[in-house]
């Protein structure tokens, strides 16, 4: 059994556009100090924001599937496949299946905040496919109301967002109050980002921007003292292919 809590202070850090866009990275690139290492087919995870607005200029991608999820405010995306800018508002998401190559750029509008998360779909196959992407608005994601919060399924049963990367499910849980419990599958790795809320687990306290990694656990319980919001990714403990992080030969 294993539970790790990584505070924002101990995550990798980054910046773009002369510091106008700031990042903390619960899972950084392999060469970056801080944060967790790539795990399963979850390769990279960045939390970015801008108070003033900023630009991440056009840059290329190949192979990986890259999801952007808007936490608050607005961002805008450009890509060379469709040669246009597209706005994404709070709760919207985009996935780029980078395939054999695509370039894109991002504008973060003042007050904008988003996640960018990279998945490894087996690069030996994805690099042979044509690049494509999907944009999903917040209202199109299914939401389930529970006694202690709302569960929004971003990737998983009922969601219109599809990726090739195997075994991945993503949920955002909001409006949590008091004690929150989640049953866990022992064949999965769970990563949890605390967007809002202060609470206590059996492994220590959590505050906003803390990042939890759970392996071989049957349940996670957090007793929150304030209203909370969580972002949860479930990944397979083992995948059917050798990942890039494991030294996959392309």
C-alpha angles and dihedrals in degrees: 000000000000137000122174126185114199116190123214089253090061096045124096115271132215145163141200136196095028092309097311088118117046129193141193113192120205086186112027131182115287094260095051121096119232135031127056127312123250110281133195106330092328102105108169140003126187131179109205133181142164130204094191103027126257147187133243099199126226113298135163132252133187135182102354126098109233122198123193117194121187112225096180140345120010140301131185129216132205126188136182094229095066099015097220142105118245127191122226119195132198110305094017122119140196129197121198115200093201095194114161093353146314135169126215144170133209134211118198109203119217108290093014120145129179148156123239113196128181124208128192109225094180104289093212086070104029094054088064094056131088113256116254140163143200130211118202125188121222094249092059095062115092116246126199120198117217135179089265110032146331120281116209114193110215097169118013141053112002096006119125090214111097131183133180093227106108128243099003123144125176128192136173115209116196140173092037117167131178119346117007124190132188124187112224133211112231090216091061139070115224125205118189128190116198106221096170137002142054120242150145130250131182086258100049142295125307131209133175115305094022114136123212127200116193127188129174092001126137099202143008119211124185122181105207123202092190135035109287142204124192136188112209131191122188115199130177114262087223128025127202095242139047109265128222090247089056090055100268111189112229 
